[in-house]
Amino acid sequence: MLASEVLQELVGVLGRENVLTEQEDLLTYAYDATAAMKHHKPDVVVSPLSTEQVAEIVKIAVRYKVPIYPRGSGTNLSGGTIPTEGGIVLSMLNLNNILELDQDNLTATVQPGVIIQALNDEAGKHGLIYPPDPGTVTTATMGGSVSECSGGLRGLKYGVTKHYIMGLTIVLANGDIIRWGGKTVKNVSGYDLVALFTGAEGTLGIITEIIVKLIPAPEARKSILAVFDDLDKAGNAIAAIIRNKIIPATLEIMDKDTIQTVENFVHAGLPLEAEAVLLCEVDGYKEVVEREAVLVEKILKEEGATQVKIARDDKERDLLWLARRSALPALAQKRPTTVLEDATVPRSKIPDMLKAIRKIALKYNLQIATFGHAGDGNLHPTILTDERDLEEMKRVHLAVDEIFQVAISLGGTLSGEHGIGIAKMKFLDMEFGEAGVAALRRIKEALDPNYVLNPGKIVRRD
């Protein structure tokens, strides 16, 4: 329970309407989109309206040694916003304004509660796009996306969130407000704090404004569906496309379990008998797109695709991508619990990772459906289970451990886009070693010595 003085001071800063204490409200913030994760209710939820209010809230939290958890829409998948020690959940959803869209400098300045799709809708009016495209683009916030350094469908050609963040306004753990970076294309003054805070999951500071880079929208695009009767052939086709110096905007994979589940969910015309499908989109100048589409079609057939179909119009294209974006919600209907992982390897190792996932599924007698951003090496093996079945969950945890062990052994990483949060902390030694984790902890303690900001995520106290 929070001291009454803490609540009184929070109400004094925010007004009673922006301070929630009813149990029904608190329960809503006790979890995020991560499956099989223990829920923890906060003591209070607050909704600031300005950077200055965020700073005052942090000062109150520090003064009373109360943990504080910044939160957007709660769509993250690593337990990154769960208030594990109670305290204050800081909802950023009221900070939801696009403050500026600067066509001369190709930038936008936004508050953290802006929905990513809303930014792209506004940029689109000016012939511009913000390329990072997580699967939850219609609900995820900019602040959450920056804090998790989310990736998405266009990572292969355009990169991920960290490649588009030019400047940040941040409230530090002592309540100080700093502004780092800006609109300049070149900026090497001091340490790169913009990069440090991007992907820090709110453990080092609280982001209250974001300057992002925009790019011109591509003139043309073509989407291609390739059908395979063998998962290995699909994996080899991915490597072949890249080897031929073609970099699609998007190159996605779905295995048989995913295909069948998605088709029953959205009726997009996916082939139910296929072992795998690849979804590829090339974009750019019209002449280049036409040439690349022909080359991709040729490569796919050479690599064993039984069918290659190029979408004839935007309606067919949109249906294909609706199918891909529906993979997780469709799979989530099959079993009570959906454990979505984030194994990421060098893209040349995709065939090896796909084979390993199949072996792990057989070894532990689990249903694992695999889809993901295969062109950039980011796969989502999705274990369909029931967290009430304790014996099966033991096998699930063993399978997850082995998936990450294989990913690391192939030169990969624990997370391509979901972050570390609570779910992957125990694996950090595997990737960085004790010295590496100790370095992460020293950074945390230099900026947040009292572990007030999102404690229990990425690194714990010694």
C-alpha positions, 0 to 999 in steps of 0.5 A: 500500500502506498502512503497516503502522502504519496497519493495526495502529492500525485493528486496535487500534481495531476488532479483527481481525475488522472489518478486511479486507485480503484481495484478494477482499474488497477487490475487492467494494468497488472499484465501486458500481452506476454503469455504465461506471465504472473500478474502484479497490480500497481498501487496507483495508475497516473496519467500525466499531460506534460513532460513537467508533470512526468518530472514531478511524478518521478520526484515524488517516486524518488522521494518516497522510494516508490517504483514507477513503471512507464506504459503505453498500450501494453502490447509488448511481449516480454513482460516489460510493463508489468509492475512487479513491485507494485507502486506507480504505473505511469500511463503515457496514453494522454501524451498523444499529440503529433507536435510537428511534421517538418517536410523540409527536414523530413522529421516528425516530433511526437509524444509517446502516446501517439499510435504508430499508425496515426503517425503514418496516416499523417505522414502519408498526407505529405507523401512520407512514411515512418518505416518501422512497422510492428505487427500491432501498428494500429494499437502500439504507441511510439513511446512503447515502440522506442522503449522496446526498439520494435522491429516489424515487417519492413525491417529487412530493407528499412531497418528497425526503430533505432534507425529512425530515432533522431532526438528524445526528451527524457525525464531522468530518475532524479526528475531532471529533464534532458533533450538529446539529439535533434533534427540534424542528419549529423550529430556526434556531440557527446555520448549517443544517449538517443541510442542508449535510451532506445530499447532501454525499456524505461529502465534508464529514463522516461521518454516524453517526446520523440523526433523521428526520421521520415522518408519519401513513400515508395512510388510503387510496390508489388506483393508476391505469394510463394507456395512450398511443399517443403519448409527447407526449400522456403528457408533456402529461397530466402537466402537465395533472394538475398544472395542475388542482391535483391532486398525486398521491403518485406520477406515473411514466412508462415509454416503449415500450422500457421497457414491453416490457422490463419486461412480459417481465420481470415479466408485469404485464399492461402493454400491449406496443403502447403508446408510453407509460404513466403510473402514478399514485397518489393517497392521503390521506383516503378521500373525497378519494382517491375524488374525485381518482381520478375527476378524474385518470381524466377528465383522462387521457382528455381528454389522449388516453389510449387506456385508463385502468385503476384497480387494483381491490385491493392485489394489482393495485396491487402488481403495477403498482408492481413493474413500475415498480420493475423498470424498471432491472433489466429493462433491464439484461438487454438489453445488457451495459452500462446507463448510467442518467442523472438528467436533471431539469427543471421538470415543465412542461418534461417534454414538451420533455425527452422530445422532446429525448431521442428526438432525441438517441437518433436523432442518435447511433444509440443505444437510449435507454429512458426512465422516471422520476418524471415528476411531479416532473420527474426522468427517467431516460434509460437508454442500453443499450450495451456498454462494450467497444464503444469506438466506441459508447461515444464516442457514448454520452458525447456523448449524455450530454453533450447530455442534460445540456446540454438539461436545463440549458437548460430550467431543470433540474439535473444531478441530481435524486437520484443525486448528482454523485460522479465521473460528473457533476463535469465538468458542474458548471461548466455548472450553477453556473459557475466561481464557483459551483464555486469556492464549493463547493471553498471549503466542502470545504477549510474542513471537509476541508482535506487532502481526506481524506474521499471525495476525487475526488467533487463537486469536485477540488483546484485 
